[in-house]
Amino acid sequence: MASILRALAASAVALAAVTTAPLSAQSLRPAVDAWRRAHEREILDEAFALMAIPNVATDTANIRRNVDFLTAAFAKRGVTMRPLVAPTGGNPALFGEIKAPGATRTIVMYAHYDGQPVAGGGWNGDPFTPELRRYQNSVATDAVSLPAKGDTIDPAVRIRARSASDDKGPIIAMLAALDALKAARKTPTVNVKFFLDGEEEANSEHLGDLLKAHKSVLAADAWLFFDGPIHVSGTPQLVLGVRGVMGVDVTFYGPNRALHSGHYGNWAPNPGVTVAHFIASVRDVDGRVKIAGFYDDVPAISESDRALAKALSATDDSLRASLGLARTEANNAALGERIMLPALNIRGIRAGEVGGGAANAVPTSASVSIDFRLVPNQQPARICELVTRHLVSLGYTVAADPNAAARSTDRAHLAYLGCGGGYTSVSVASSLPSVRAVKTLMGRAYGREPFVMPMLGGSLPLFHFVEQLGATVITVPTVNADNSQHAPNENLRIGSLWDGIGVMAEIIAGLGPLWPGGATPILK
């Protein structure tokens, strides 16, 4: 990641020149920053206290401590949080709301308080003992002390702790934004609900049931997800969609015991060769999926989205150079456009051994593991059906039982297929009034226009909110791109935390007048 960021530095300057705009005279950011500069120590103390509480979803005792801490923290700001639990169990989500007099629009501000496990080592210190560090090329260097009360800290310094960026940092930003607005005598211009998820990093196992059970209290005109990083160039971004995902594992078979390759190597079917031919049959070298019917449900990319994708790809040449790639797929097609298309990725192949463990033998089986990235209208069940048909067209009997080969008398024509559940893609149109309003407010907070990303290349289970609530989901990332989320030494750049406070304050106080149906500010 460090080499990528260094390579993108020049491009980031060019992008900033294009997107930089003066802070609007209506911007709250100066007032928010003035309050924040006087309270940086208090903000960091609260952040350290929250990040010191372990938050792996399976650690029920510490999940309870997180719930208690957050309930008290929001109560301090006048927001009563209550737990929402799915009828099927699981950790509670925390819910609270602020009603704005006269407002006819309602938003939900989403973040999650659970985090990734920390087992496996690699941490430079206790993951749940937050510390401040300077960073150079995305690598931690000198330790830094907390500022004295009333003093400020270098915004380039970072907090190192599990969930600093994913996703406790944005929760701290929510709390500080409420404090800053109170100090500035500004009130919400939309009704604001808060939803803090407790199982986002645990595959959201109970989320669909939870949303369905509490549908009435969670009704809103838009959900704003404060999760994920800004663009790798350092430019803020507004994300309007995520690709869906599903996994597929296919195993092919050879003889029921390994055979000497000299005696049988050009006689017994070799499953390693079979799996290679299968891979070539499902995907070409430029990434186009060759499975019949795969693109039948794929919508055409709109001209407006294509234009947005082109803008997002201004750093492609630098990115290629940093990765040692002279060429990328589809004749150097724009990355921003490629992630708006479905994809088939080979994530692993297994057939015999290599290197010192290699044996001159025909293996008994070979497997390939695939992940499909899906776009709107594509369904995981449909993709599994298409893969099944493809295998049948190649002459294979498809088995759902991984032990079927032990009973087969025609192993070379048997294929085991395992399809993961997966989930669908979610997207909203850039033309929505809510999207345009949030974009304007982000511009005010950052002092430059954000990128509008029609589709995030990765996947999130946002479909639950669409299926259960019919929600309009907009993602507003605020943390630094090189934050090492899900990895050892996760970190949050202090300046990114300050930006998050500014963005959230602008949205809470400024969304109503920009979004038809909202209220006007009321001074107290």
C-alpha positions as a printed NumPy array, in Angstrom:
array([[  0.   ,   0.   ,   0.   ],
       [  2.851,   2.413,   0.796],
       [  4.319,   2.096,  -2.699],
       [  0.898,   2.64 ,  -4.246],
       [  0.343,   5.807,  -2.246],
       [  3.784,   7.19 ,  -3.136],
       [  3.168,   6.506,  -6.801],
       [ -0.216,   8.211,  -6.629],
       [  1.075,  11.382,  -4.98 ],
       [  1.579,  13.287,  -8.226],
       [ -1.805,  12.214,  -9.535],
       [ -3.45 ,  13.227,  -6.27 ],
       [ -2.118,  16.752,  -6.705],
       [ -3.634,  16.889, -10.18 ],
       [ -6.942,  15.552,  -8.896],
       [ -6.985,  18.099,  -6.108],
       [ -6.486,  20.881,  -8.625],
       [ -9.569,  19.69 , -10.474],
       [-11.8  ,  19.123,  -7.444],
       [-10.712,  21.855,  -5.03 ],
       [-13.343,  24.486,  -4.344],
       [-13.413,  27.287,  -1.773],
       [-15.343,  26.672,   1.401],
       [-18.859,  27.98 ,   1.028],
       [-19.811,  31.022,   3.043],
       [-22.547,  28.815,   4.484],
       [-20.082,  26.162,   5.636],
       [-20.137,  25.134,   9.272],
       [-16.608,  23.75 ,   9.054],
       [-14.841,  26.858,  10.426],
       [-17.07 ,  26.897,  13.51 ],
       [-16.744,  23.136,  13.957],
       [-12.967,  23.328,  13.632],
       [-12.771,  26.186,  16.132],
       [-14.668,  24.121,  18.711],
       [-12.624,  21.017,  17.911],
       [ -9.265,  22.782,  18.302],
       [-10.282,  23.722,  21.847],
       [-11.369,  20.15 ,  22.665],
       [ -8.956,  17.814,  20.89 ],
       [ -7.786,  16.195,  24.122],
       [-11.348,  15.442,  25.212],
       [-12.21 ,  13.922,  21.813],
       [ -9.102,  11.744,  21.871],
       [ -9.707,  10.663,  25.468],
       [-13.176,   9.435,  24.518],
       [-11.804,   7.716,  21.422],
       [ -9.095,   5.967,  23.441],
       [-11.628,   4.815,  26.035],
       [-13.913,   3.298,  23.393],
       [-11.102,   1.691,  21.402],
       [ -9.686,   0.126,  24.574],
       [-12.767,  -2.105,  24.882],
       [-12.318,  -5.389,  22.935],
       [-15.109,  -5.782,  20.396],
       [-14.914,  -9.139,  18.626],
       [-18.539, -10.114,  18.04 ],
       [-18.206, -13.471,  19.801],
       [-16.886, -11.845,  23.013],
       [-20.283, -11.249,  24.589],
       [-18.962,  -9.782,  27.849],
       [-16.981,  -7.079,  26.076],
       [-19.761,  -6.485,  23.566],
       [-21.887,  -5.612,  26.607],
       [-19.18 ,  -3.158,  27.747],
       [-19.232,  -1.504,  24.313],
       [-23.022,  -1.218,  24.472],
       [-22.898,   0.33 ,  27.935],
       [-20.161,   2.796,  26.947],
       [-21.951,   3.943,  23.799],
       [-25.319,   4.186,  25.531],
       [-23.783,   6.501,  28.123],
       [-21.846,   8.506,  25.52 ],
       [-24.94 ,   9.259,  23.441],
       [-27.   ,   9.959,  26.569],
       [-24.449,  12.655,  27.426],
       [-25.503,  14.325,  24.141],
       [-29.196,  13.971,  24.88 ],
       [-29.743,  10.909,  22.676],
       [-31.396,   7.912,  24.33 ],
       [-30.033,   4.716,  22.802],
       [-31.836,   1.421,  23.134],
       [-30.835,  -2.055,  22.024],
       [-32.536,  -3.672,  19.051],
       [-32.234,  -7.459,  18.967],
       [-33.184,  -9.927,  16.267],
       [-35.751, -12.591,  17.229],
       [-33.119, -15.136,  16.202],
       [-30.584, -13.753,  18.698],
       [-27.186, -12.189,  18.166],
       [-25.605,  -8.991,  19.435],
       [-27.806,  -5.926,  19.819],
       [-27.731,  -2.961,  17.501],
       [-28.024,   0.373,  19.251],
       [-30.735,   2.768,  18.104],
       [-31.476,   6.36 ,  19.016],
       [-32.979,   9.425,  17.379],
       [-33.143,  13.201,  17.354],
       [-36.365,  14.714,  16.073],
       [-36.03 ,  18.066,  14.32 ],
       [-39.042,  20.387,  14.691],
       [-40.785,  20.777,  11.351],
       [-38.569,  18.308,   9.505],
       [-40.205,  15.982,   6.983],
       [-37.034,  14.106,   6.008],
       [-35.377,  11.418,   8.114],
       [-31.902,   9.938,   7.818],
       [-30.229,   7.068,   9.624],
       [-26.529,   7.418,  10.411],
       [-24.953,   3.961,  10.372],
       [-21.717,   2.689,  11.889],
       [-20.718,  -0.566,  13.567],
       [-19.119,  -1.044,  16.96 ],
       [-17.879,  -4.619,  16.53 ],
       [-14.476,  -5.321,  15.001],
       [-12.242,  -7.915,  13.409],
       [-10.428, -10.565,  15.508],
       [ -6.812,  -9.819,  16.392],
       [ -5.419, -13.371,  16.624],
       [ -2.397, -14.289,  14.545],
       [  0.142, -11.717,  15.715],
       [  1.764,  -8.933,  13.744],
       [  0.654,  -6.151,  16.07 ],
       [  3.264,  -3.719,  17.393],
       [  1.706,  -3.621,  20.835],
       [ -1.645,  -4.513,  22.369],
       [ -4.431,  -3.994,  19.792],
       [ -6.71 ,  -2.691,  22.542],
       [ -4.224,  -0.266,  24.066],
       [ -4.593,   2.728,  21.747],
       [ -1.518,   4.833,  21.094],
       [ -0.539,   7.795,  18.938],
       [  2.158,   7.317,  16.307],
       [  3.728,   9.265,  13.507],
       [  3.719,   7.472,  10.17 ],
       [  6.04 ,   7.594,   7.185],
       [  5.011,   5.844,   3.952],
       [  2.194,   4.143,   5.855],
       [  4.622,   2.685,   8.432],
       [  4.508,   3.65 ,  12.123],
       [  7.532,   5.49 ,  13.487],
       [  7.734,   7.69 ,  16.62 ],
       [  5.287,   7.549,  19.513],
       [  3.42 ,  10.773,  20.267],
       [  1.903,  11.947,  23.539],
       [ -1.682,  13.062,  23.909],
       [ -2.004,  16.851,  23.749],
       [ -2.655,  18.845,  26.884],
       [ -6.178,  20.156,  27.303],
       [ -6.674,  23.121,  25.032],
       [ -3.7  ,  22.199,  22.853],
       [ -3.829,  20.746,  19.346],
       [ -2.122,  17.775,  17.724],
       [ -0.541,  17.316,  14.306],
       [ -3.356,  15.962,  12.09 ],
       [ -0.862,  13.634,  10.373],
       [ -0.448,  11.651,  13.613],
       [ -2.479,   8.447,  13.799],
       [ -4.292,   6.392,  16.418],
       [ -3.149,   2.771,  16.314],
       [ -5.793,   0.385,  17.684],
       [ -8.213,  -2.271,  16.52 ],
       [-11.338,  -0.608,  15.081],
       [ -9.706,   2.839,  15.093],
       [-10.834,   3.247,  11.487],
       [-13.268,   0.35 ,  11.094],
       [-15.538,   1.538,  12.6  ],
       [-15.193,   3.198,  16.003],
       [-13.53 ,   6.314,  14.617],
       [-16.711,   7.345,  12.762],
       [-18.751,   6.764,  15.937],
       [-16.48 ,   9.171,  17.806],
       [-16.978,  11.622,  14.937],
       [-20.755,  11.367,  15.385],
       [-20.467,  12.188,  19.071],
       [-18.076,  15.093,  18.518],
       [-20.245,  16.469,  15.696],
       [-23.194,  16.672,  18.103],
       [-21.017,  18.54 ,  20.613],
       [-19.731,  20.939,  17.951],
       [-23.249,  21.717,  16.706],
       [-24.439,  22.425,  20.236],
       [-21.516,  24.8  ,  20.765],
       [-22.337,  26.54 ,  17.465],
       [-26.045,  26.747,  18.427],
       [-27.04 ,  24.736,  15.369],
       [-29.76 ,  22.099,  15.379],
       [-30.615,  19.317,  12.932],
       [-32.624,  20.22 ,   9.851],
       [-33.671,  16.602,   9.325],
       [-34.74 ,  13.934,  11.761],
       [-31.633,  11.949,  12.641],
       [-31.618,   8.307,  13.697],
       [-28.496,   6.445,  14.793],
       [-27.948,   2.745,  14.132],
       [-24.825,   1.106,  15.546],
       [-24.451,  -2.468,  14.284],
       [-22.961,  -5.133,  16.547],
       [-22.317,  -7.908,  14.024],
       [-21.039,  -6.278,  10.832],
       [-17.699,  -8.07 ,  11.099],
       [-19.429, -11.375,  11.894],
       [-21.152, -11.781,   8.514],
       [-24.266,  -9.902,   9.683],
       [-25.84 , -13.248,  10.5  ],
       [-28.887, -11.825,  12.279],
       [-29.13 ,  -8.456,  10.524],
       [-31.957,  -9.302,   8.109],
       [-34.131, -10.629,  10.92 ],
       [-33.305,  -7.631,  13.102],
       [-34.257,  -5.114,  10.427],
       [-37.482,  -6.962,   9.658],
       [-38.47 ,  -7.105,  13.334],
       [-37.857,  -3.375,  13.872],
       [-38.925,  -2.082,  10.48 ],
       [-41.236,   0.632,  11.803],
       [-38.659,   2.412,  13.978],
       [-35.985,   2.166,  11.267],
       [-38.038,   3.829,   8.518],
       [-36.126,   6.675,   6.859],
       [-35.709,   8.577,   3.608],
       [-32.013,   7.626,   3.405],
       [-29.396,   5.605,   5.243],
       [-25.926,   7.137,   5.386],
       [-23.209,   4.567,   5.991],
       [-20.103,   5.957,   7.657],
       [-17.836,   3.039,   6.91 ],
       [-14.829,   2.498,   4.663],
       [-11.953,   4.673,   3.409],
       [-11.678,   7.711,   1.189],
       [-10.104,   7.342,  -2.271],
       [ -6.524,   6.059,  -2.341],
       [ -5.415,   9.39 ,  -3.835],
       [ -6.576,  11.174,  -0.663],
       [ -9.623,  12.691,  -2.339],
       [-12.958,  12.327,  -0.487],
       [-15.465,  10.061,  -2.176],
       [-19.194,   9.458,  -2.098],
       [-20.062,   5.822,  -2.811],
       [-23.42 ,   5.001,  -4.383],
       [-23.232,   1.237,  -4.69 ],
       [-21.407,  -1.972,  -3.917],
       [-21.02 ,  -5.105,  -5.96 ],
       [-22.607,  -8.306,  -4.767],
       [-20.517, -11.407,  -4.152],
       [-20.762, -15.167,  -4.088],
       [-18.213, -17.964,  -3.852],
       [-18.006, -21.167,  -5.863],
       [-15.773, -24.194,  -5.294],
       [-15.395, -26.859,  -7.984],
       [-13.505, -30.143,  -7.582],
       [-12.567, -32.5  , -10.402],
       [-11.379, -36.065,  -9.986],
       [ -8.869, -38.517, -11.357],
       [ -7.979, -42.031, -10.188],
       [ -9.054, -43.066,  -6.715],
       [ -5.392, -43.265,  -5.663],
       [ -2.339, -41.338,  -6.805],
       [ -0.559, -43.01 ,  -9.719],
       [  3.068, -43.033, -10.883],
       [  3.305, -40.398, -13.635],
       [  5.794, -42.455, -15.612],
       [  3.615, -45.537, -15.735],
       [  0.233, -43.816, -16.029],
       [  0.862, -40.117, -16.785],
       [ -0.449, -40.09 , -20.321],
       [ -3.138, -42.686, -19.711],
       [ -5.018, -41.816, -16.492],
       [ -7.027, -38.546, -16.631],
       [ -5.191, -35.85 , -14.684],
       [ -7.54 , -33.589, -12.663],
       [ -4.87 , -30.864, -12.61 ],
       [ -5.163, -30.618, -16.375],
       [ -8.945, -30.802, -16.12 ],
       [ -9.12 , -27.861, -13.729],
       [ -6.861, -25.799, -16.01 ],
       [ -9.165, -26.431, -18.99 ],
       [-12.193, -25.581, -16.857],
       [-10.703, -22.228, -15.833],
       [ -9.967, -21.436, -19.479],
       [-13.573, -22.287, -20.319],
       [-15.124, -19.828, -17.837],
       [-12.926, -16.728, -18.235],
       [-10.693, -15.234, -20.918],
       [ -7.411, -13.393, -20.328],
       [ -9.157, -10.011, -20.402],
       [-11.636, -10.946, -17.705],
       [-14.703, -11.597, -19.828],
       [-16.813, -14.396, -18.393],
       [-17.507, -17.12 , -20.962],
       [-20.349, -18.901, -19.153],
       [-23.485, -18.883, -21.311],
       [-26.141, -16.46 , -20.037],
       [-23.841, -14.739, -17.539],
       [-24.382, -11.256, -18.95 ],
       [-28.108, -11.635, -19.646],
       [-29.069,  -9.751, -16.469],
       [-26.254,  -7.174, -16.565],
       [-27.518,  -3.612, -17.198],
       [-25.651,  -1.304, -19.561],
       [-23.443,   1.314, -17.917],
       [-25.115,   4.699, -18.221],
       [-23.254,   7.566, -19.855],
       [-23.299,   9.527, -16.603],
       [-21.785,   6.61 , -14.678],
       [-19.236,   6.074, -17.437],
       [-18.175,   9.716, -17.101],
       [-17.841,   9.338, -13.329],
       [-15.78 ,   6.179, -13.836],
       [-13.441,   7.976, -16.2  ],
       [-12.789,  10.677, -13.607],
       [-12.052,   8.024, -10.99 ],
       [ -9.455,   6.443, -13.259],
       [ -7.14 ,   9.455, -13.493],
       [ -4.604,   7.581, -11.338],
       [ -4.634,   4.313, -13.306],
       [ -1.208,   4.822, -14.927],
       [  0.448,   5.55 , -11.592],
       [ -1.279,   2.598,  -9.991],
       [ -0.116,   0.254, -12.762],
       [  3.454,   1.49 , -12.394],
       [  3.417,   1.017,  -8.609],
       [  2.236,  -2.576,  -9.053],
       [  4.838,  -3.426, -11.701],
       [  2.178,  -3.924, -14.359],
       [  2.915,  -2.676, -17.86 ],
       [ -0.603,  -3.652, -18.932],
       [ -3.903,  -4.42 , -17.255],
       [ -6.866,  -6.352, -18.563],
       [ -9.058,  -5.343, -21.505],
       [ -6.361,  -3.185, -23.116],
       [ -5.822,  -0.994, -20.04 ],
       [ -9.537,  -0.367, -19.561],
       [-10.37 ,   2.228, -16.897],
       [-10.43 ,   0.749, -13.39 ],
       [-13.447,   2.87 , -12.459],
       [-15.405,   1.343, -15.315],
       [-14.199,  -2.211, -14.721],
       [-15.544,  -2.273, -11.175],
       [-19.002,  -1.422, -12.51 ],
       [-18.963,  -4.714, -14.407],
       [-19.313,  -8.215, -12.962],
       [-16.123, -10.186, -12.45 ],
       [-14.895, -13.752, -12.049],
       [-11.79 , -14.063,  -9.892],
       [ -9.739, -17.224,  -9.421],
       [ -8.914, -17.06 ,  -5.743],
       [ -7.185, -20.415,  -5.421],
       [ -6.174, -23.615,  -7.215],
       [ -5.138, -26.889,  -5.604],
       [ -3.732, -29.935,  -7.422],
       [ -0.964, -32.034,  -5.913],
       [  2.107, -30.279,  -4.522],
       [  4.851, -27.986,  -5.838],
       [  8.445, -27.235,  -4.918],
       [ 10.004, -29.567,  -2.374],
       [  6.716, -31.394,  -1.85 ],
       [  6.151, -32.157,  -5.539],
       [  5.785, -35.828,  -6.472],
       [  5.894, -37.455,  -9.917],
       [  2.325, -38.617,  -9.617],
       [ -1.127, -38.174, -11.111],
       [ -3.222, -36.582,  -8.302],
       [ -6.601, -37.914,  -7.264],
       [ -8.375, -34.548,  -7.384],
       [ -7.946, -30.881,  -8.187],
       [ -9.996, -27.905,  -7.046],
       [-10.551, -24.293,  -7.975],
       [-12.11 , -21.634,  -5.753],
       [-13.839, -18.72 ,  -7.477],
       [-15.443, -15.52 ,  -6.317],
       [-17.966, -13.746,  -8.513],
       [-18.494, -10.017,  -8.081],
       [-22.032,  -9.16 ,  -9.105],
       [-23.751,  -6.004, -10.349],
       [-27.415,  -4.964, -10.005],
       [-29.963,  -7.539, -11.248],
       [-27.568, -10.488, -10.884],
       [-28.644, -13.07 ,  -8.306],
       [-26.307, -15.548,  -6.541],
       [-28.735, -18.444,  -7.069],
       [-28.868, -17.698, -10.792],
       [-25.048, -17.684, -11.024],
       [-24.891, -21.094,  -9.324],
       [-27.45 , -22.394, -11.817],
       [-25.379, -21.072, -14.749],
       [-22.187, -22.693, -13.453],
       [-24.058, -25.974, -13.063],
       [-25.293, -25.771, -16.665],
       [-21.801, -24.943, -17.865],
       [-20.348, -28.024, -16.183],
       [-23.076, -30.193, -17.675],
       [-22.359, -28.749, -21.125],
       [-18.735, -29.844, -20.669],
       [-19.864, -33.419, -20.029],
       [-19.763, -33.572, -16.232],
       [-22.218, -35.001, -13.753],
       [-22.564, -32.323, -11.078],
       [-22.673, -33.434,  -7.445],
       [-23.583, -31.345,  -4.406],
       [-22.161, -34.005,  -2.083],
       [-18.396, -33.598,  -1.539],
       [-18.164, -37.356,  -0.838],
       [-19.82 , -38.403,  -4.1  ],
       [-16.487, -39.309,  -5.72 ],
       [-15.938, -42.118,  -3.209],
       [-18.976, -43.885,  -4.666],
       [-18.428, -43.028,  -8.326],
       [-17.363, -45.476, -11.038],
       [-16.717, -42.594, -13.48 ],
       [-14.699, -40.158, -11.42 ],
       [-13.195, -38.338, -14.408],
       [-16.658, -37.143, -15.454],
       [-17.776, -36.095, -11.978],
       [-17.559, -32.526, -10.648],
       [-18.386, -31.411,  -7.125],
       [-19.916, -27.922,  -7.034],
       [-20.285, -25.932,  -3.837],
       [-21.988, -22.541,  -4.06 ],
       [-21.689, -20.054,  -1.209],
       [-24.778, -18.084,  -0.258],
       [-23.5  , -14.662,  -1.25 ],
       [-25.567, -11.527,  -1.654],
       [-26.713,  -9.079,  -4.285],
       [-25.4  ,  -5.722,  -5.457],
       [-26.94 ,  -2.458,  -4.25 ],
       [-26.809,   0.931,  -5.963],
       [-28.58 ,   4.29 ,  -6.075],
       [-28.695,   6.888,  -8.826],
       [-26.364,   9.886,  -8.703],
       [-29.314,  12.059,  -9.764],
       [-31.256,  11.519,  -6.509],
       [-31.854,  14.776,  -4.596],
       [-30.495,  13.165,  -1.426],
       [-27.261,  12.213,  -3.204],
       [-26.813,  15.681,  -4.666],
       [-27.418,  17.258,  -1.261],
       [-24.911,  15.01 ,   0.536],
       [-22.345,  15.693,  -2.185],
       [-22.781,  19.448,  -1.73 ],
       [-22.332,  19.18 ,   2.028],
       [-19.24 ,  17.007,   1.665],
       [-17.821,  19.69 ,  -0.618],
       [-18.467,  22.3  ,   2.066],
       [-16.801,  20.187,   4.739],
       [-13.712,  19.243,   2.732],
       [-13.363,  22.426,   0.734],
       [-13.319,  20.386,  -2.476],
       [-15.766,  18.278,  -4.407],
       [-15.76 ,  14.563,  -3.599],
       [-15.433,  11.857,  -6.186],
       [-18.78 ,  10.213,  -6.848],
       [-18.146,   6.486,  -7.114],
       [-21.118,   4.712,  -8.753],
       [-19.939,   1.296,  -7.585],
       [-17.43 ,   0.158,  -5.002],
       [-15.37 ,  -2.746,  -6.268],
       [-15.747,  -4.615,  -2.995],
       [-18.903,  -6.024,  -1.436],
       [-20.961,  -5.224,   1.651],
       [-24.236,  -6.801,   2.844],
       [-26.218,  -3.638,   2.153],
       [-28.884,  -5.701,   0.434],
       [-30.426,  -6.412,   3.853],
       [-31.389,  -2.747,   4.176],
       [-32.858,  -2.673,   0.689],
       [-34.746,  -5.96 ,   0.974],
       [-36.128,  -5.437,   4.466],
       [-36.592,  -1.648,   4.567],
       [-36.604,  -0.493,   0.947],
       [-33.81 ,   1.863,   1.992],
       [-31.845,   4.325,  -0.099],
       [-28.266,   3.573,   0.953],
       [-25.465,   6.126,   0.517],
       [-21.946,   5.443,   1.777],
       [-19.888,   8.364,   3.093],
       [-16.335,   7.139,   3.813],
       [-14.241,   9.345,   6.102],
       [-11.126,   7.374,   7.151],
       [ -7.693,   7.292,   5.508],
       [ -7.202,   4.788,   2.685],
       [ -4.016,   3.258,   4.166],
       [ -5.63 ,   2.414,   7.498],
       [ -4.77 ,  -1.331,   7.598],
       [ -8.352,  -2.266,   8.426],
       [ -8.841,  -5.973,   9.151],
       [ -5.041,  -6.248,   9.518],
       [ -2.473,  -5.8  ,  12.287],
       [ -1.734,  -2.204,  13.308],
       [ -5.036,  -0.764,  12.119],
       [ -4.885,   3.007,  12.366],
       [ -6.812,   6.248,  11.939],
       [ -5.221,   9.492,  10.778],
       [ -6.212,  12.276,  13.183],
       [ -6.925,  14.601,  10.273],
       [ -9.389,  12.046,   8.916],
       [-11.175,  12.019,  12.266],
       [-11.415,  15.809,  12.159],
       [-12.792,  15.599,   8.59 ],
       [-15.385,  13.068,   9.741],
       [-16.588,  15.434,  12.453],
       [-16.868,  18.236,   9.904],
       [-18.752,  16.136,   7.362],
       [-21.248,  14.805,   9.899],
       [-21.908,  18.242,  11.357],
       [-22.557,  19.66 ,   7.887],
       [-24.966,  16.826,   7.068],
       [-26.926,  16.991,  10.31 ],
       [-27.311,  20.767,  10.235],
       [-27.395,  21.438,   6.509],
       [-29.233,  18.607,   4.777],
       [-32.795,  19.903,   5.21 ],
       [-32.55 ,  23.111,   3.144],
       [-30.767,  21.28 ,   0.312],
       [-33.186,  18.353,   0.169],
       [-36.802,  19.193,  -0.717],
       [-39.005,  18.393,   2.225],
       [-36.509,  19.341,   4.931],
       [-36.722,  21.987,   7.633],
       [-34.889,  25.262,   8.162],
       [-32.337,  25.782,  10.968],
       [-33.689,  26.737,  14.369],
       [-31.485,  28.59 ,  16.857],
       [-31.772,  27.906,  20.553]])
